[in-house]
């Protein structure tokens, strides 16, 4: 049996036993999470989220980049149409992790990584602390907090997930 068949079988089981048609388009806990695409770091699993509690945005490294800001602009429009604008009373969590593959890209394909991050190669890329998740999450939280089009009353927190222990550490508390 190929994996696609396995997935469709799992989906049928989900639809029969766990599906909830009552979930809303807006997260029930008014929380958005930015995380990495690394399969070891699924925010639903590592934070034990229930379906519908948070909206999760994932990219390489879980980093703040131009695509994230564009996604947030669209989500703000969707949320306004849904009747609850993203802003005051909402949480945004930046979730980085240890042993991230983005470090390899930093060393072996810096031009590609710089493009992903929306910065110039060299000092601008170096300033993003790509190889240190504790420093990088602080940098990303600061970038969001100082972005006038983003902050708008959203509480922003920075966390790091340790892939060796399974524990999450709050590095930058909500402000």
KADAZI-V770793 format. One record per pair of residues at least 6 apart in sequence whose C-alpha atoms are under 6 Angstrom apart, sorted by sequence separation. I is the first residue (numbers start at 1). J is the second residue. D is the distance in Angstrom with one decimal. If there is no record, write none. Layout:
<<I	J	D> <I	J	D>>
//
This chain:
<<79	85	5.0> <114	120	5.8> <145	151	5.3> <161	167	5.8> <114	121	5.4> <129	136	5.1> <161	168	4.3> <160	168	5.5> <160	169	5.3> <76	86	5.7> <111	121	5.8> <159	169	5.5> <114	125	5.9> <159	170	4.4> <159	171	5.2> <158	171	5.5> <158	172	4.6> <157	172	5.5> <157	173	5.2> <157	174	4.5> <156	174	5.2> <155	174	5.6> <155	175	5.9> <37	58	5.4> <137	158	5.6> <32	54	5.5> <36	58	5.1> <37	59	5.4> <31	54	4.8> <32	55	4.8> <33	56	4.8> <34	57	4.8> <35	58	4.8> <36	59	5.2> <37	60	5.6> <29	53	5.0> <32	56	5.8> <34	58	5.7> <36	60	5.3> <27	52	5.2> <28	53	4.7> <36	61	4.7> <27	53	4.9> <36	62	3.9> <27	54	4.7> <35	62	4.1> <27	55	5.9> <34	62	5.6> <103	131	4.9> <62	96	5.9> <97	133	5.9> <96	133	5.8> <61	102	5.6> <65	117	4.9> <31	90	5.8> <33	92	5.7> <30	90	4.9> <31	91	4.6> <32	92	4.8> <33	93	4.7> <34	94	5.0> <35	95	5.0> <31	92	5.8> <34	95	5.9> <91	154	5.7> <93	156	5.8> <97	160	4.9> <90	154	5.1> <91	155	4.8> <92	156	4.8> <93	157	4.9> <94	158	4.8> <95	159	4.9> <96	160	4.8> <97	161	4.5> <98	162	5.2> <87	152	5.5> <88	153	4.3> <91	156	5.9> <93	158	5.8> <95	160	5.6> <97	162	5.8> <98	163	6.0> <87	153	5.1> <88	154	5.4> <87	154	5.0> <64	140	5.8>>
//
